[in-house]
């Protein structure tokens, strides 16, 4: 046991011990048995510490668990996706919306969003989605859309695992943003598809 662990357990032990000791001392009515009261208070303090420690461990593992919210088995209408709290704003003309949110631990996060819309709407919506994301993060410059000059690599194998609908690797002619950001966009100009990936 490290010094930190010992100090932490001592902090959990002391409240139960102190309260029990004071109650025992007060109830002894002037004939206290110091050894008996100390022993009883130590047992209660140890039990109290064990329960608290177990509760904190349970809370820690609960917070560290992987949490996945997916809405992609059946593509959604834009109204359905909004009702299901799609993690980015959607244009009114979006159709066949699919998204997944995967969080693990305290800060790990991956979000994939895909929808179909006219190409011009997809292009303009990069700014809308980026602005919404940027409000929750540091002030960053809007990444530029650049032409895709080679077939993109699959982007669905990090936390989420295989999400076959997030098929940026099928883009033949399209646009993308700089991959150095925590939020990335792709636009398939042949099929009219908007892709967004957010990581943390």
N, C-alpha and C positions, 0 to 999 in steps of 0.2 A: 504494500500500500504506500502510495506516495504521500508526501507531506500535504499536498493540496487535497487529496482525497480524505486524509485524516481530519484536516481542518473543516472540510465540507460536512463530513459526517458528524463532527462535533457540533457544528452549528445546527444540524437537524436534531441532534440528541438533546441539546440544552433546553429548548422550550418545554418539552415533555417532562424532563427531569426536574426543572425548576418549579413548574406549576404543581407537579405531584408532591415534591418535597415540601413546598409551602403549605399545601392543603393538609398533608400528613402532620406537619409540625403544629398547625393551628388546631387540628382535631385531637391532638394528643392531650389537650387540656392540662398543660403544666407538667405532665409526666412523659416527656418525649423519650422515645427509644431511638437515639440517633442512628444506630446501626440498622435497625429495622426499617426506619423511614428512608434512609439512604439506599438500602437494597431495593425497596419497593419502587422508589423514584427512578433508580437505575434501570429496572426492568421496564417500567412504563416509558422512560426516555428512549431506551433501545427499540422498543416496539414502535414508538412514534416515529423514530428515525427510519426504521425499516419500511414502514408504510409510506412515508414521504419519499424516500429514495426510490421505492418501486413505482410510485406515481410519477415521479420525474422521469424515470427511465421509460415508462410507458408513453409519456408525453413526447419524449425525444424521438422514440421510434415511430410514433404517430406522425410527427412533423417530418421525419426523414423518408416516409413511405413514398412510393411513386403514385402519382395521381394522374389519371388520364381521363379527359373528357373528349369524347369523339362524336362527331355528327357528320359522318361521311358514308355510312353503309348505304343509305339512300340519299342522293343529292336533294338539297333543300331549295325551296323558293326563297327569295330574298326576305319575305315576311317571316317565314319559319326560322331562317338563320338569325334574324334580329331577335326574335322571341327566345331563341336558344343562346343568346348572348355571344354572338360571333365576336371574336376578339379584335376585329378591325371594323371600321365603318364600311358600309357597302353602298354602291350606287343603286338607284332604283331599278336600273335595267339589268342588274345581275341576275343570272339564272344558274341552276345546277350548282349551288353553293355547297362546298365541302370544307370542313375544317376539323382540326384535332389540336387539343391542348394537352401537353404532357409535362408535368412538373415532378421533380424528384428532389428530395432533401429540402433545404431551406431556401435555396436560390436558383437551382437548376431549372431551366425552362426551355421548352421548344414548342412553337406554334406553327402549324402549316395551314394555309388558307388557299383555296382555289375557287374561282368562279368564271363563268363565261359571260362575255359582254362584247359589244362592238369595240373594235380595236382602239378607236379614238377615246372611248370612255375608259378603257383599260389604261391607256397612256396617262390621261389626266388624273386618274384615280391614284396613281403612285404618289402624287403630291398630297392628296387628301389623307391617305393612309399613313404616309410618313409624318405629316403634321400632327395627326392624332397620337402617334407613337412618341414623337419628339416632345410633346407636352409633359410626358411622364419621365423624361430622361434629360440629359444635359442638352444644352443648345448646340445643335450640330448643323452643319451645312447640308442642304438637300443633295443627296447623291445624284449624279447625272445618269441618264439613261444612255447606254451605249449599245451598239449593234452586236449581236451575238455572232462571233466569227468562227465558232466551232461548236460541236454538239455538247451541250452541258452534261456534266456528270450527275447521276442521281442524287437527290438532296433529301431523301426520306429514310436514311439508315442510321441516324444518330440516336436520339432517345426514343423517338416514335416507333422506329422499326419500319417494316415494309408498309408503305401506304401507296399502293399502286396508282391511285388517282392523282398523286402529286408527281406527274410525269414530265418534269422539265426536260428530261433527256430526249423527249420526242420533238422538241422545238427545232425546226429547220430554219425558219426565218423569224427573228424576233429581237427583243431588247432585254437588257438586264442592267442591274445597278452594281456598284462596287461591292465586292464580297467582304470588305474589311469592316462593314457595319454589322451591328447586331440584328438589323432588319434588312432583308434582301428582297428584291422584286425581279420577276421575269414576266415577259409578255410574249405570248405566241401570236405573231401577227397573221399567220396562216389560219389558225383555228379560232382566234379571238378568245384567248384564255389569259386570265390574270393569276399570277402565283405570288404568294408572300410567305416568307419564312422569317420567324423571329426566334432568336436564341438569347440566352443570358448566361 
